[in-house]
């Protein structure tokens, strides 16, 4: 991966150039605010590329209003991962920042990321903390706040709000994944050599790529929650059942295709089972009994006992019987939790 040696580092390295990739698909109503936030950065990006993934709405007309400050390219509809990789290929900057077309940055985001690289030029990638934005309101609790207490152990401080992981963090990411594409900056050279965004799983997840990055320290961390992830009805990530099932498939994919993750196979398989159990629980709460039966079939025999077996048995009954029984079971569980 052509690391920079300590001898190549300088006391005051020149600021790296930074480009931005914005993948979009039918987000004409959201992307103006996203681009305004990117253009308002105190450290302006050196290049901005919006990759229109075959939109059928007014996206092209909206993008025309931002020319020439923003470059627009259009590809056949192929998914967000392909669009991001196309954007990376169109840039020539040292660093690449990603921002989905419905997300937002505080004005100091890029400046803080560049400061990270100046403090540690060997970084391969860096992630910022973020908060959810609903109806224009930025929530107070951030994603990093939800991390287990030991997640941040071993971080090497670099300055106020910035630090670095000097060792791989795969077990941590399998247990808890606090990173999001719109809060991610990478060394363009490293990212290209590592294979970019893992397109094998198709649209809707960045988990496989986060695991790829997690194998290759140093990885920078910006603790300031300067990224806003907007939640709305078209977010795939808003559906916990779908995301748990998809992430389980991602974990199966990386276990099958990345020999370097073999030492973590037991942990990965346990996480796959846990995610599917959580998806089954969500489906049962929704009275989606067909999904309960489908998810149950995906669980290994050793994970089909206890309450999971009871829920599957209820889901196998005719709907007029299953629905009231499910309500009783859920009410009993709620009472025990109080």
SVG drawing of the C-alpha trace seen along z (x, -y; Angstrom):
<svg xmlns="http://www.w3.org/2000/svg" viewBox="-59 -30 73 57">
<polyline fill="none" stroke="black" stroke-width="0.4" points="0.0,0.0 3.0,-2.4 3.1,-3.8 4.8,-7.1 7.9,-6.4 8.7,-8.5 11.6,-9.9 9.2,-11.2 7.1,-13.1 7.8,-16.7 7.2,-18.9 4.8,-21.0 3.4,-19.1 1.7,-21.0 -2.1,-20.8 -3.4,-18.0 -5.8,-18.8 -9.4,-17.5 -12.2,-16.6 -15.8,-15.7 -17.9,-13.0 -21.7,-13.3 -23.7,-10.3 -27.3,-11.1 -30.5,-9.4 -33.8,-11.3 -32.9,-13.7 -33.7,-17.0 -35.5,-18.2 -32.6,-17.5 -29.4,-18.1 -29.5,-21.9 -29.1,-22.2 -26.4,-19.5 -24.4,-21.3 -24.9,-24.7 -23.3,-23.2 -20.4,-21.8 -19.8,-25.1 -20.0,-27.0 -17.0,-25.1 -14.4,-27.3 -11.8,-25.1 -13.3,-25.0 -13.0,-21.7 -10.6,-21.7 -13.1,-19.8 -16.7,-18.7 -18.1,-15.9 -21.8,-14.9 -22.5,-11.5 -26.1,-11.3 -27.0,-7.6 -29.6,-7.8 -32.1,-10.1 -35.5,-10.4 -36.6,-13.6 -35.3,-17.2 -31.8,-16.4 -30.1,-17.5 -31.8,-20.8 -30.9,-21.4 -27.3,-20.6 -27.1,-23.0 -27.7,-25.8 -24.5,-24.9 -22.2,-24.9 -19.3,-25.5 -18.6,-25.3 -19.8,-21.7 -19.0,-19.2 -21.8,-16.8 -21.5,-13.5 -24.3,-11.0 -24.1,-7.2 -26.6,-4.5 -28.5,-3.6 -26.1,-1.2 -26.4,-2.0 -24.7,-4.4 -21.5,-2.3 -20.8,-2.3 -21.6,-6.0 -19.1,-6.7 -16.4,-4.8 -17.1,-6.6 -16.7,-9.9 -13.4,-8.8 -12.1,-7.9 -13.0,-11.4 -10.9,-13.2 -7.2,-13.9 -7.0,-15.2 -4.9,-13.8 -8.0,-13.2 -11.6,-12.3 -14.6,-13.2 -18.0,-11.6 -21.4,-13.2 -24.7,-11.6 -27.0,-14.0 -29.4,-14.3 -26.9,-14.9 -25.2,-18.0 -21.9,-19.2 -21.2,-21.9 -19.0,-24.6 -15.8,-23.5 -15.9,-19.8 -13.4,-19.8 -11.0,-22.1 -11.0,-19.6 -10.4,-16.7 -7.5,-18.4 -6.1,-19.2 -6.2,-15.5 -4.0,-14.7 -1.6,-17.4 -1.2,-16.0 -0.8,-12.4 0.0,-12.3 0.1,-8.5 -3.7,-8.2 -5.5,-6.0 -9.0,-7.1 -10.8,-9.1 -14.3,-9.3 -16.2,-12.1 -19.0,-11.8 -22.5,-12.6 -26.0,-13.3 -29.4,-12.6 -31.3,-15.5 -35.1,-15.3 -37.2,-18.0 -34.3,-20.4 -33.5,-19.8 -30.1,-18.4 -30.4,-16.0 -28.2,-16.4 -27.1,-12.8 -24.4,-11.7 -23.6,-8.3 -20.2,-8.2 -22.1,-8.7 -23.8,-5.3 -20.5,-3.4 -19.6,-0.9 -17.2,-2.3 -14.3,-0.2 -14.7,-1.1 -12.3,-4.1 -9.6,-2.3 -6.2,-2.7 -6.9,-5.9 -3.8,-8.1 -4.7,-11.8 -3.5,-14.2 -5.1,-17.4 -8.5,-18.8 -11.2,-16.5 -8.8,-14.5 -7.2,-11.1 -6.0,-8.0 -6.3,-4.2 -2.9,-2.7 -4.1,0.9 -6.9,2.7 -10.4,2.3 -12.3,5.2 -13.7,6.8 -14.9,3.4 -16.7,2.8 -18.3,6.2 -19.8,5.4 -20.7,1.7 -20.4,-0.2 -20.4,-4.0 -19.1,-5.2 -21.1,-6.6 -20.2,-7.5 -21.1,-11.2 -18.6,-11.4 -15.8,-9.6 -12.6,-11.0 -10.0,-8.8 -6.5,-9.0 -7.4,-8.7 -4.3,-6.6 -4.9,-4.2 -8.6,-3.8 -7.9,-3.1 -5.3,-0.4 -7.6,1.1 -10.4,1.6 -12.7,-1.4 -16.2,-0.8 -17.1,2.9 -19.8,3.1 -20.4,6.8 -23.4,6.4 -25.2,3.8 -27.0,0.7 -27.8,-0.3 -24.9,0.5 -21.3,-0.7 -20.6,1.9 -18.4,4.0 -16.2,1.0 -16.0,-0.1 -14.7,3.4 -12.2,3.1 -10.9,-0.3 -10.9,1.1 -8.2,3.6 -5.8,0.8 -4.7,-1.7 -3.9,-4.4 -7.5,-5.5 -8.3,-9.0 -11.2,-10.0 -12.9,-13.4 -14.9,-13.5 -16.8,-16.6 -20.4,-15.8 -20.1,-18.1 -22.0,-15.9 -25.8,-15.7 -27.5,-12.5 -31.0,-13.5 -33.7,-10.9 -36.8,-10.7 -39.1,-8.2 -36.8,-7.0 -33.9,-6.2 -33.0,-2.5 -31.1,-2.9 -34.4,-3.9 -35.6,-0.3 -33.8,1.7 -35.2,5.0 -33.9,4.5 -30.5,3.2 -30.0,6.1 -30.8,8.6 -28.6,6.7 -25.7,6.4 -25.9,10.1 -25.5,10.8 -22.6,8.4 -20.9,10.3 -21.4,13.6 -19.9,11.9 -16.8,10.7 -16.2,13.9 -16.5,15.8 -14.3,13.4 -11.7,12.0 -9.3,14.6 -7.7,11.9 -10.9,12.0 -10.6,15.7 -9.2,15.1 -12.5,13.3 -14.8,16.0 -16.4,17.0 -17.1,13.4 -18.6,12.7 -20.8,15.8 -22.1,14.8 -22.9,11.3 -24.7,12.7 -27.0,14.8 -27.6,11.8 -28.6,9.5 -31.0,12.1 -32.5,12.6 -33.0,8.9 -34.6,8.7 -36.9,11.6 -37.9,9.8 -38.7,6.7 -40.7,8.7 -42.7,10.3 -43.5,6.9 -44.8,5.8 -46.9,9.0 -45.0,9.8 -45.3,13.5 -44.0,14.5 -40.8,12.6 -40.5,14.3 -40.7,17.7 -38.1,16.7 -35.6,15.3 -36.0,18.3 -34.9,20.6 -31.7,18.6 -30.7,19.1 -28.3,21.9 -30.0,24.7 -28.3,23.6 -29.9,20.2 -33.5,21.4 -34.4,22.1 -36.1,20.2 -38.2,17.1 -37.2,17.3 -38.8,20.8 -41.9,19.5 -42.2,16.6 -41.7,18.9 -44.4,21.3 -46.8,18.4 -45.9,17.2 -46.7,20.6 -50.3,20.4 -53.2,19.0 -53.3,15.2 -56.6,15.0 -54.9,17.0 -51.4,15.7 -52.2,12.0 -53.8,12.1 -51.2,14.6 -48.5,12.2 -50.1,9.3 -50.2,11.3 -46.6,12.4 -45.4,8.9 -47.4,7.4 -45.9,10.0 -42.4,9.1 -43.1,5.4 -44.3,6.1 -41.2,8.1 -39.0,5.3 -40.6,2.7"/>
</svg>
